[in-house]
Amino acid sequence: MPPEYRPQYTNVINGIIQKIHDGVYRPGIKLPGIRQLADEFKVGRQVVHYALTHLAERDYVYAEPKRGVFVNPKLVPGRFYRLALLISNSNP
């Protein structure tokens, strides 16, 4: 699917997965806030929230009330490739 027709949340998901892959967001680290992520990806806050919900369903991140969203410390190398492959049909 061409990038201009891809839902915005998939760009956020792929961006966060790529940063996990690159070591920017390491397991156990707190992600930036929703507003900061929205500014970074140039999308609305609800789009970021939706993307984080999908990442949480797939055990990439987890939320702690009143603390924030964290990268899952139990990530196994190679697990993030499956989600990226599912969303973008390409291996990062």
Salt bridges, closest charged atoms under 4 A:
GLU40 OE2 - LYS19 NZ 2.18
GLU57 OE1 - HIS54 ND1 3.89
GLU64 OE1 - ARG67 NH1 2.38
